[in-house]
Structure formats: C-alpha cells, structure tokens
C-alpha cells in the first residue's frame, strides 16, 4: 500500500481551506470543531517543517581574514 506523504505545501493549502470554511461560519458546530482540530495538527506539522528547514539554511560570512565561512542562519528580531 502506498504511503500518502503530506508535504508542507499541501498542508498549507489544506490549512487555507479550513480557514476559509471556518470564516464563512456556515459549518455546524461539530464540523467546525473537527476542522479546528485538523487545523491545529496542520499548524504543528507546518511549524515542524519550517523549523527543520531553518536548521538547514546557512549563510556565508567573511571572517577576520576576509575569507568566506559558512555560518548558521539566525533570524534577528526587528523589535
């Protein structure tokens, strides 16, 4: 049996569908709760995927000798 591998893109697309459905307000309460639970799972999956991708991103920086070295990518807060 073939395994259905969820991708970040498909999870994000499904999450957008869920948001639209919930924003419309037309779903009954039990359906809305099921959509909410599915959405929470998708958010956790997408967050995990983004965290893994961030760990893989590297940047090139010049060291004190002017040589380029690989360094981990870090996001600096704009606060």
C-alpha positions in Angstrom: 0.0 0.0 0.0 1.4 3.4 -1.0 2.0 5.9 1.8 0.4 9.3 1.4 3.3 11.7 2.3 2.0 15.1 3.4 4.1 18.0 2.1 4.4 21.4 3.6 2.7 22.9 0.5 -0.3 20.5 0.7 -0.7 21.1 4.4 -0.6 24.8 4.0 -3.1 24.6 1.2 -5.5 22.5 3.3 -5.0 24.9 6.2 -6.1 27.8 4.0 -9.2 25.8 3.0 -10.0 25.2 6.7 -9.6 28.9 7.5 -12.0 29.9 4.6 -14.5 27.3 5.7 -14.4 28.4 9.3 -14.5 32.1 8.4 -17.7 31.5 6.4 -19.5 30.4 9.6 -21.7 28.1 7.6 -20.4 24.8 9.1 -22.3 23.2 12.1 -20.5 23.3 15.5 -19.3 19.7 15.4 -17.9 20.2 11.9 -16.2 23.4 12.9 -14.6 21.7 15.9 -13.3 18.9 13.7 -11.9 21.5 11.2 -10.3 23.3 14.1 -8.6 20.2 15.4 -7.4 19.3 11.9 -6.1 22.8 11.5 -4.2 22.6 14.8 -2.5 19.4 13.6 -1.6 21.1 10.3 -0.1 24.1 12.1 2.0 21.9 14.2 3.2 20.0 11.1 4.0 23.2 9.2 5.9 24.6 12.2 7.9 21.5 12.5 8.8 21.6 8.8 9.7 25.3 8.9 11.9 24.7 11.9 13.7 21.8 10.1 14.2 24.0 7.0 15.6 26.8 9.1 18.2 24.5 10.6 19.4 23.6 7.1 19.8 27.2 5.9 23.4 28.5 6.1 24.8 31.9 5.2 28.3 32.9 4.1 30.1 35.4 6.2 33.5 36.9 6.0 35.8 36.1 8.8 38.5 38.3 10.3 40.9 37.2 7.5 38.4 38.2 4.8 37.7 34.6 3.9 34.1 33.4 3.4 33.0 30.8 6.0 29.7 29.1 6.4 27.7 30.1 9.5 24.2 29.2 10.8 21.4 31.4 9.7 19.8 33.3 12.6 16.7 35.5 12.5 17.2 38.8 14.3 14.2 40.4 15.8 13.1 43.8 14.5 11.8 44.9 17.9 
